Amino acid sequence: MIKKLAITGGTHGNELTGIYLVKRWRQNLTLLKRESFEITIRLMNLKAIKEGRRYVDHDLNRSFSLKSLSDNNLETYEAVLAKEINTLLGEKGSIHPNVDFIVDLHTTTANMGLSIVVSNDSKLTWEAIAYLTIMEPELKVYRWQGDEEGAFVDSIAPNGFAIEVGSVPQGVLRADLFLKTEALVYHLLDFIDKHNKNEVLNLPREVEIYDHEELLDYPRNEEDEIVAMVHQDRQDRDFSLIEKGDPLFMTLEGETIYYEGETLYTLFINEAAYYEKGFAMTLAQKKVLSLVF
Ligand SMILES: [Zn+2]
């Protein structure tokens, strides 16, 4: 039974879709109203939102590991904020959490379409995802075990995931992606309501996922500067196969660097926020996950 769900926007201050969805819902809370559970909406990184940047001191969506939440010496803006949010929407790992489900709204400059980034393996999280893949057949599911384990916003609740929609530049609102994100949230709320009311849902027993394999960095020189860009043949080909010998990067001299790894799928290609994190794209395996309900 889900008693309370949180929808969070503006975890990254330059991703406007989630920020403006929260504003829209604040003006009209009836859009979110469902009979069987309570919903809370929250703008997350207010200072970064005001300044139109991803974060102030460091990435808020990497600030929720148990280690940093319990480190009293961490006093950066986001570290303090993460602890406040954990008190309100967590606490992480608690058997009596304040919120049962968190959906965190993001956008990406990569051509990810409508996608979910999930690290949680709870039964309810995956039932919700199974339902959403039926309601929105274009939805892609990326199971992330990326740069920092268990440090996402949604990790402080027992169930949850991030919605990641693109491509849209940082600091830009696009109505089409705004509406897609909004519709996906409403499907999620409908699912929770039906689940709470024990409605028979005939959920699919299998979900196609992209399972995280590795982070792929740009070619760099000895000073750690990027010396090549994503090749034009790879740009925008998120959720596409990449095979040995495929063009991957183009150097400033116009030379092509070819992919040499095993056959995988490329995701988050050329995401603006990942230049500083040191990856040009991520690589994933496509799998069919069997779900037991
Ligand atoms: Zn984001």
Boltz pocket constraint, residues with backbone or C-beta under 6 A from the ligand:
constraints:
  - pocket:
      binder: B
      contacts: [[A, 11], [A, 12], [A, 15], [A, 105], [A, 106], [A, 107]]
      max_distance: 6.0
